[in-house]
């Protein structure tokens, strides 16, 4: 386990123990509140990026499904015209 992974686990656990209160978590870990606030900000950014990626996948899947439906309609129309 790397130092960053250990730091991540320690801060996450402290935040959970203190109901996401960064100042209490920082006091508990004997680190600055800035360290915990920075960690929280980085985590929120990562979560936001993950949400955006997931939303993009949903939109891309919907667009692809619409294209398939349109293609089916075109094929059916061509078959009816023959």
Phi and psi restraints in degrees (value plus and minus 20) as a CYANA .aco file:
   2 UNK   PHI    -100.7   -60.7
   2 UNK   PSI     147.4   187.4
   3 UNK   PHI     -83.5   -43.5
   3 UNK   PSI     -60.3   -20.3
   4 UNK   PHI     -82.9   -42.9
   4 UNK   PSI     -60.0   -20.0
   5 UNK   PHI     -85.5   -45.5
   5 UNK   PSI     -60.7   -20.7
   6 UNK   PHI     -84.4   -44.4
   6 UNK   PSI     -63.2   -23.2
   7 UNK   PHI     -81.0   -41.0
   7 UNK   PSI     -64.2   -24.2
   8 UNK   PHI     -78.6   -38.6
   8 UNK   PSI     -67.5   -27.5
   9 UNK   PHI     -84.0   -44.0
   9 UNK   PSI     -62.7   -22.7
  10 UNK   PHI     -85.0   -45.0
  10 UNK   PSI     -65.5   -25.5
  11 UNK   PHI     -88.1   -48.1
  11 UNK   PSI     -61.8   -21.8
  12 UNK   PHI     -79.8   -39.8
  12 UNK   PSI     -65.4   -25.4
  13 UNK   PHI     -84.2   -44.2
  13 UNK   PSI     -62.5   -22.5
  14 UNK   PHI     -84.9   -44.9
  14 UNK   PSI     -61.1   -21.1
  15 UNK   PHI     -83.2   -43.2
  15 UNK   PSI     -59.3   -19.3
  16 UNK   PHI     -85.9   -45.9
  16 UNK   PSI     -61.5   -21.5
  17 UNK   PHI     -83.2   -43.2
  17 UNK   PSI     -51.6   -11.6
  18 UNK   PHI    -129.7   -89.7
  18 UNK   PSI       9.0    49.0
  19 UNK   PHI      30.4    70.4
  19 UNK   PSI      24.0    64.0
  20 UNK   PHI      47.6    87.6
  20 UNK   PSI      -0.5    39.5
  21 UNK   PHI    -105.6   -65.6
  21 UNK   PSI      87.4   127.4
  22 UNK   PHI     -84.0   -44.0
  22 UNK   PSI     -58.5   -18.5
  23 UNK   PHI     -87.0   -47.0
  23 UNK   PSI     -61.7   -21.7
  24 UNK   PHI     -88.2   -48.2
  24 UNK   PSI     -58.4   -18.4
  25 UNK   PHI     -83.7   -43.7
  25 UNK   PSI     -61.7   -21.7
  26 UNK   PHI     -83.4   -43.4
  26 UNK   PSI     -64.3   -24.3
  27 UNK   PHI     -80.9   -40.9
  27 UNK   PSI     -63.4   -23.4
  28 UNK   PHI     -79.8   -39.8
  28 UNK   PSI     -60.1   -20.1
  29 UNK   PHI    -108.6   -68.6
  29 UNK   PSI     -27.1    12.9
  30 UNK   PHI      41.7    81.7
  30 UNK   PSI      21.3    61.3
  31 UNK   PHI    -144.3  -104.3
  31 UNK   PSI     149.8   189.8
  32 UNK   PHI     -93.0   -53.0
  32 UNK   PSI     132.7   172.7
  33 UNK   PHI     -83.2   -43.2
  33 UNK   PSI     -51.9   -11.9
  34 UNK   PHI     -79.1   -39.1
  34 UNK   PSI     -60.2   -20.2
  35 UNK   PHI     -79.0   -39.0
  35 UNK   PSI     -65.4   -25.4
  36 UNK   PHI     -91.0   -51.0
  36 UNK   PSI     -62.0   -22.0
  37 UNK   PHI     -82.1   -42.1
  37 UNK   PSI     -60.2   -20.2
  38 UNK   PHI     -82.4   -42.4
  38 UNK   PSI     -64.3   -24.3
  39 UNK   PHI     -79.4   -39.4
  39 UNK   PSI     -66.8   -26.8
  40 UNK   PHI     -80.8   -40.8
  40 UNK   PSI     -62.3   -22.3
  41 UNK   PHI     -82.3   -42.3
  41 UNK   PSI     -64.4   -24.4
  42 UNK   PHI     -82.0   -42.0
  42 UNK   PSI     -61.1   -21.1
  43 UNK   PHI     -85.4   -45.4
  43 UNK   PSI     -61.5   -21.5
  44 UNK   PHI     -83.6   -43.6
  44 UNK   PSI     -59.6   -19.6
  45 UNK   PHI     -83.2   -43.2
  45 UNK   PSI     -64.4   -24.4
  46 UNK   PHI     -81.8   -41.8
  46 UNK   PSI     -62.0   -22.0
  47 UNK   PHI     -84.6   -44.6
  47 UNK   PSI     -61.1   -21.1
  48 UNK   PHI     -82.9   -42.9
  48 UNK   PSI     -62.8   -22.8
  49 UNK   PHI     -81.9   -41.9
  49 UNK   PSI     -62.0   -22.0
  50 UNK   PHI     -82.6   -42.6
  50 UNK   PSI     -63.7   -23.7
  51 UNK   PHI     -81.9   -41.9
  51 UNK   PSI     -62.5   -22.5
  52 UNK   PHI     -83.7   -43.7
  52 UNK   PSI     -62.9   -22.9
  53 UNK   PHI     -81.5   -41.5
  53 UNK   PSI     -64.7   -24.7
  54 UNK   PHI     -84.1   -44.1
  54 UNK   PSI     -61.8   -21.8
  55 UNK   PHI     -83.9   -43.9
  55 UNK   PSI     -59.5   -19.5
  56 UNK   PHI     -83.1   -43.1
  56 UNK   PSI     -59.8   -19.8
  57 UNK   PHI     -82.8   -42.8
  57 UNK   PSI     -61.5   -21.5
  58 UNK   PHI     -82.7   -42.7
  58 UNK   PSI     -65.2   -25.2
  59 UNK   PHI     -84.0   -44.0
  59 UNK   PSI     -64.6   -24.6
  60 UNK   PHI     -81.5   -41.5
  60 UNK   PSI     -61.1   -21.1
  61 UNK   PHI     -83.9   -43.9
  61 UNK   PSI     -61.2   -21.2
  62 UNK   PHI     -83.7   -43.7
  62 UNK   PSI     -64.0   -24.0
  63 UNK   PHI     -81.5   -41.5
  63 UNK   PSI     -64.4   -24.4
  64 UNK   PHI     -81.7   -41.7
  64 UNK   PSI     -61.6   -21.6
  65 UNK   PHI     -83.4   -43.4
  65 UNK   PSI     -60.0   -20.0
  66 UNK   PHI     -84.5   -44.5
  66 UNK   PSI     -59.1   -19.1
  67 UNK   PHI     -83.7   -43.7
  67 UNK   PSI     -62.5   -22.5
  68 UNK   PHI     -82.8   -42.8
  68 UNK   PSI     -63.3   -23.3
  69 UNK   PHI     -81.7   -41.7
  69 UNK   PSI     -62.9   -22.9
  70 UNK   PHI     -83.8   -43.8
  70 UNK   PSI     -61.3   -21.3
  71 UNK   PHI     -83.4   -43.4
  71 UNK   PSI     -62.5   -22.5
  72 UNK   PHI     -80.4   -40.4
  72 UNK   PSI     -63.6   -23.6
  73 UNK   PHI     -80.3   -40.3
  73 UNK   PSI     -62.0   -22.0
  74 UNK   PHI     -83.2   -43.2
  74 UNK   PSI     -63.0   -23.0
  75 UNK   PHI     -84.2   -44.2
  75 UNK   PSI     -64.6   -24.6
  76 UNK   PHI     -81.8   -41.8
  76 UNK   PSI     -62.5   -22.5
  77 UNK   PHI     -83.0   -43.0
  77 UNK   PSI     -61.8   -21.8
  78 UNK   PHI     -84.6   -44.6
  78 UNK   PSI     -60.2   -20.2
  79 UNK   PHI     -86.9   -46.9
  79 UNK   PSI     -56.6   -16.6
  80 UNK   PHI     -88.3   -48.3
  80 UNK   PSI     -51.2   -11.2
  81 UNK   PHI     -98.0   -58.0
  81 UNK   PSI     -32.8     7.2
